[in-house]
Amino acid sequence: MSRPVGIDLGTTYCAVATINIAGQPEIVRNSDGQSITPSVVLFDNGEAIVGQQAKLQRAAFPDDVVEFVKRQMGNDAWHFYPTAGDPYTPEGISAVILKRLASDASQVLGEPVRDVVITVPAYFDDAQRKATKDAGEIAGLNVISVINEPTAAALSFGVERGLNGTILVYDLGGGTFDVTLLKARNGDFGIVRTDGDRNLGGFDFDNAVIQWIKAEFAARTGEIIEGDVLEAQLRDRAEQAKHRLSTSDQAPVFVSAAGRNEKLVLTREKFEEITESLLARTQMLVEDVVEGAELTFRDIDKVLLVGGSTRMPMVTRMLTEATGQAPDQSIHPDEAVAKGAAIVAALRGGGGAPTPTPVVPGGHPIEVSDVVSHGLGVIVLDGATGLEINAVIIPANSKIPCQRADVFFTVVPNQTELKVRVTEGDETDLKYVKKLGDSLLKLQPHPKEGSPIQVIFSCDIDGILHIEVVDLADDKPLGEFEIDRAKNLDRKEIDRMRDALSGLEVQ
Ligand code: AMP
């Protein structure tokens, strides 16, 4: 029997944690002795190498190294093609990473790891959450839950240090940005509101530095930097310079390209200037969330920083100016999320070995409630205009788990089929919503149009949607189903990938 663990499956780095005998969350180091593992995979002769080794090889083997795959979760059009072997989906690559994390943790804990809680950005949608769960399954794990990263971070803070009041979590990671408002009271952690941008993170700050390096190099030498190998090198240099600028006023950048060796110097001031618009986007989302919760910055008791990119001094400065208080930097941004996931793993269990129950200071038991980050609805015909519109059934920021129902009407006499087309988004106009998938149901024909059909949406504790449809004319349930998610793998593909992965050597 094995203990459940919490996994922070980050865009750039991952971490694993469990609960120790004292009931406190603790990071489980990887087999290199590190608390974090780069989310990078190198495919090499039928083997997959994950982590630091893969990261070090990315300049030498750009075609066989894949990273930032979290940004592709829920994108069915994306595949990675290693030079040899079959292509990989985002779920498949994530599964390879999870397999290495679980196998490292097994070695350290001295027991197989099976039950896991995996964290996702709060702003991940239904397809991205489902893809994350599928990745766990492909890796041969039992995913007890997927939970929101800011919730996990606040939980670990609460458990380690005790936390009461209204808290704003600003989470700027490698690839995503989330802002979350929550209320904590004696072990009760309730999310009030959340928003974010799934394509805004440290990666974009690196891109800005890469652009600057290219422009600077061209200005000095008249030469253009091109080619995959050089791009990968530049990305490393850019990230290193960015890290350096978190503690120094300037960073040297050495570039060897087109037969020239140049030492460029990036100042913090210049770095902040070229990334100003990225930071401003995060500020706008913070303001939206606070206003959306009908609060002002004066109502916020604490601002927590999560995610590696919050080490950039401009983040603290912007938040201090915007909120009127210095953010709390006492939690370890690389570890907080995994530790929070470990707490939820211990609370929800997975049928394996029991772990000590985590409690907050004062001995209070822990309760966690989260919200759905996007509205969920169906496409219907607008009676007034005859045009298709989005009818929201579960609005964004509804507390989960939740169940909401709405009644719709058949549109033609003797209608025999009903297509439930599920959407994600809060706007009525279909231009601004995402189509999650649909399901075709058989109807007992009713002679007249306008026969009432009830659609019941349930959003589970992981933020994943389940649907029930009832024919109200004869009170007959038409079934309970999961949508045929256009963006996700089907059962057969998941099974096939799990079998394929079990034969792959992962280091
Ligand atoms: P996370 O996904 O939370 O692990 O965050 C990873 C991101 O944090 C990457 O984009 C890193 O480049 C960035 N990061 C880590 N350390 C620093 C630092 N000292 N200064 C600036 N960014 C950092």
Residues whose N, C-alpha, C, O or C-beta is under 5 A from the ligand:
A	BS01	AMP	G10 T11 T12 Y13 L172 G173 G174 G202 F203 E239 K242 H243 S246 G307 G308 S309 R311 M312 P333
